[in-house]
């Protein structure tokens, strides 16, 4: 029997959490900056899409129907990657509590089939550790974070306690971009997402590697969205610099060695892209990802996996076999024929 199919990249919206920040001037400012970076037409399409996708983001029954249609047995549900890192400590704590509680409630609609990640207020590192502790204690598998935090990098020394605690807990940290620091250079044709999202992930992962953070915390379970951006496909340049430049030898091993310590979703769209990712990271470090329910996601992850023509052992690992190593033992869930009564 093939392993359960596990989707590790899917989103939910918690309206009660967003209501906490809806009237804040800082939110209006953040949205204005995002709109400038995306450009007016893409900002308009994004607003329309969020309204249309509300049922898919909020209703677990809609989610489960989509999972059945895609052949997904288990889905790791993470929040929309907004995070609101501008929030002061009190609001940040209440927002994180609402998001994490909302994700747990959403997943409780289908125990075993829906499992969750929360959020943590990284702009307040001490509070982030407390929130991470509670999230894992309450049953979440870890947290989702953005690629940068209120102007600071994920590798900033102030976040060392967060990374140390995540490693101790064995918590998954899902790195997912929200917005792009290239700003208005990408303000046409949705380039802020098409180009910007992979760039953001590439920069964040590169800084985690070259800062030595992965040397200090080798047990971290870091999952990167969108196949890790451009990094897995262009490792040679970083390795070359590590060998020839003393200022680039800031980590213990060549950068390519660290790719095989990270985890990646398979959301790279083409068979060639998936083969490149698995060659760089190893098939044991790649998992299905759909980006449900957004338009940059895919409704047919299993078909795309099959199209890559990987060895059967690699395909089964990506389909769901790798999930146990990342997430721990998953509870038994009914297969398709059992759910449908066939």
Secondary structure, 3 states (H helix, E strand, C coil): CCCCCEEEEEEECCHHHHHHHCCCHHHHHHHHHHHHHHCHHHHHHHHHHHHHHHHHHHCHHHHHHHHHHHCCCEEEEEECCCCCCCCCHHHHHHHHHHHHHHHHHHHHHHECCEEECEECCCCCHHHHHHHHHHHHHHCCCEEEECCEECCEECCCHHHHHHHHHHHHHCCEEEECCCCCCCHHHHCCCCHHHHCHHHHHHHHHHHHHHHCCHHHHCCCCEEEECHHHCCCHHHHHHHHHHHHHCHHHCCCCCCHHHHHCCCEEECCCCCHHHHHHHHHHHCHHHEEECCCECCCCCCCCHHHHHHHCCCCHHHHHHHHHHCHHHHHCCCCCCCCHHHHHCC
